[in-house]
């Protein structure tokens, strides 16, 4: 949130200053323009974020063999981004835009100490939980159509919508270990999903304020919907908590899957696993619901910037 406030203040002060000097500006007109903008935005991330929140809730609750007094880092949905767009005026109020936006890379590492429920709660650390999620998105490319509604000589309302290509991949490693009077238990897993792409849609509501016939200030609020599922993935996992068949496949599809009563850290929390068919949804290790893991790149963004006439 501090990043969001800083960006709004940084961009907002010059924006307001220029508005105060532009009362007599002419209406902005150009066949080809370059739009440069930036600002805060929010992304949901989908199942990898849900899994981290589930595990965090289990460890904090203290209703299983081990608990933590600290929250996991999680995936911060807020960030600062930029966009560069070439905009082509087709007729007076209608234009098309081709844009590229900033990439995304998040890899927050969590290392929290664990304490045992079978020893004195005020005692020393009994283990640790380490988790490293990794989410990467290539710069999205978006095609948009815009319609301009004049409000006065140098101010217009801009309504836009379009489609874009979104490409992402993700991975995660978990290392859980706890030692108490009953012995030491441990669980380690690593999975990595191959890059996959999808087509998303977006909508924009903005304002354009002409400073001169060649430069305009813009402010946009945009929403996007883009979900990627059906990732091909690889996984390895091991634990001393059970001796029967593994609860994953080395290669297959990434699934959002819930543990049954034999979950290494609790009951009923979601974890992402790899399975070549459909994972089990019953028994001591499996529970529902089950569905392919989703990387959700949907969200919204707010931006301020300049529209500069090129031709």
N, C-alpha and C positions, 0 to 999 in steps of 0.2 A: 504494500500500500504506500510506503514511503517513496518508492520509485514512481508510482502513479502521480502522487502529489507533486513531486519534483518536476516531472515532465510537463504537467499541466501548467505549473507556474512558469517554467522556462519558456514554453511556447506561448503561453497566454499573454505575457507582458508585451512582447513585441507585436503580437496580434492586435491588442487593444490600442497600442500606440499608433499603428498604421491606420486603423479604422478612424481614429480621430483626425487624421490628416487627409482622408480620402473622400470627403463629402462631395467634391466637384469632379470626381473621376468619371471617365467615360465608360460605357458598357464594354466589357471584355469581349472581343471578337477575334477568332483565329481559326484557320483551317486545321492546323496541326499544333498541338500544345504538349508540353512536358509537365507532368504533375509530380512533385516531390513532397512527401508527407510522412509524418511519424507521430507516435503517441502510444499510450498504454493499451493493452489488450488482455483478454482472458481466454484460456483454453481449458477444456474439461478433462482430456486425456483418457477417459474411459476406464477399462477394467484394470489396468496396471495401477491407476490411482485408487480404485476401489479396493483392490487387494491390500495395498499398503495401509489404507484406513482400517480395514478389517483386522489385520495383524496388530496394528497399533492399539485398537480397542481391546483385543484379547490380552495383550501384554499389560496394558494399564489396569484392566479390570481386576486382575489378581484372583481369578476364579479357576486357575489351572495350576500346574506344578510350579511355574515360575512367573514372575511379574517384573515390570519395570516401573521406575518412578519418573521416567523421561519419555516424552513423545518422540516418535520417529520424525525424520525431516519431511517426508512426503514430497509430492510434486507441487511446486508453487504454480498455481494457475495464472498468476499475473506476470506480465512481462512488458518490455518496451520493444516496439517493432517499427519498421520503416516500409515504405512502398514507393516504387518508381513506376510511373505509368505514361505511356504515349496515348494521347487522346485525339481522335479524329472527328471533326465536326462534319456530319453528313448533310444535314439541312440545318436551318436556323436554330431549332430547339433540340435537335436529336444528334447524339454523338456516340461513337464507339471507343472503348478503351482497352489496351493490352498492357497488363501490369505484371510486375514481379515483386514479391514481398520477401521480407527477411526470413532466413531459415530458423530452425529451432533445434536446440540441443540442451537437454536437461539430464544431469547425472548426479543427483544429491546422495551423498553417502551418509547412512545412519549407523552409529555405533552406540548402543545403549547398554548399560550394565543391567544384569538380571539378579533377582533375589529369589530365594526358595521359600515356598509356602510351608515347607516341612521343617524349617529352622526358625530361629528368632527373627521376626521381620526387621528388627533394628540391627541385625548382624551385618557381616561383611558381604561383599558381592559373591554370588555363587556361579556366575557365568556371564554371557554376553549374547547380544543379538546384533548381527551385522548384515546390512542390506544395501545393495547398490543397484538401483534401477537406472536404466538408460533409455531415453527417448530421443529420436532424431527425425527431423522433417526437413526435406529439401525445400529450397525457395519455391513457394507455390506460384504458378503462372495462371493468371485470371483474365478472362474475356468478359467485358461488361458493356451494357447498353445504358445510356443516360438520357434522361429527358429533363429539360430546363424549364422552370416556371418563373418568369420575371416577376419580382415583387416591387422593384423600383429601378431607376436608371442603372444603378451599379450593383444591385443585389438580386440574386436569383436563388430559388430553391432547386436543388438537384435531387432527382429520384433515379436510382440505378438498380440494376439486377444483372446477374450473369452466372457463368460457370467457371470452374477452375480445376486444375490438376493438382492433387495432393499426394505426396509420396513419403512414406515413413517406415521406420523399423524400430524395434525395441528389444531390450534384453534385461535380465535381472539375475542377481546372485544373492543367495541367502546363506548365512552361517549362524546356526543356533546351537548353543552349548550351555548346559546347566549341570552343576555338581551339587549334590546334597547327601543326606545321610543314607539314601537308598542307592547311591551310585551316581555315575555320570551319564547323561543322555545327550545325544547330539543329532542334528539334522542339517544336511548341506544340500543345496540344489543350485543348479545353473541352467538357464534356458536362454536361447537366442532366436529371435524370429527374423526371417529374411525380409528384405525390403519389398513393399507392395504399394501399389498406387490405386487411387480411386478418383472419380469425378465428384466434385462438391458443388453446391450452389451457394449464392450469397445475395444479399440485398444491402443497399446503401441509401441513407438519407443524409443530405448534406446541404451546405450553403456556400455560395461563391460570391465574393465581394471584390469588385473591380477596383484596383488602385489606379490603373491606367489602361490604355487600350492593349497593352502587352503583358501586364502582370495582374494576377488576382490572388487574393487570399482564399483558402478553402478550409472548411471544417466538416468532417464526416463522422457519422456513426454507422458502423457496418456490422452485419451479422452473417456468419457462415455456417453451413451444415456440411460436414465431411466426416464420414466414418469408414474405417478400413477394418475388414474382418477376413477370416480364412487364411491366416498367415501360415506358411510353411515354417517349421521350426525344428530345432534340435535341443535335447535336454539330457542332463545327467543329474542324478541325485543318490544320496546314500544316508543311512541312519542306522543306529543300533537299537531303535525302538521296536523294530519288527524283523522277522526272519523270513516271511513269506514273499511272494512275488512283488516286484516293484509296482509303484503306483503311477508309472509313466512309461512312455516309449521313447527310445533314443531319437527317433525321427517321426515326424507326423505333422499334425495340425495343432496350433495353439488353442487351448480351451480355457474358459473361465469355469472353475470347478470348486466345489465346496467339500471340505473335509467332514467325515463322519466322526464317530466317537474316538477314533484313534489318531486324530490330528496331532502332530508333534507339539503344537503350541496351544491347542484348545479344540473346541468342537464348533463346527458349523461356519468357520470363517472361510473366505474365498481365497484361492490361490490360483495362479496361472500354471497349467501343466501342458505337456505335449503328449498327444495320444494319436495312434495311427487310425483308430476307428472312433467309436463313441465311448468316452470314459464311463466307468461304473457309477451308477447313481444310488447305490444302496450298499449295505454292509458296514463294517466297522470303519472303513477308510473312505467310502464314497458317500456323497449326499448331493441333493439338488439345490437350486436349478443348475443345469448344464447347458452351455451354448458356446459357440466359437468366440474366442477372445477378440475384443474390439479395441482398436486405438481410435479414440474419438478426438478429432481435431476441430470439432465444432466450438464456437465461441463468438465473442464480439470484440470490436476494437474501436477506439476513438482516436482521431488523428487531426492535426493541424498542419498546414503546409502552403506551398505556393504552386500556382498554375502559371506557366511561362509560355508565351507565344513563341513558336519556332518558325511558323510560316503562315 
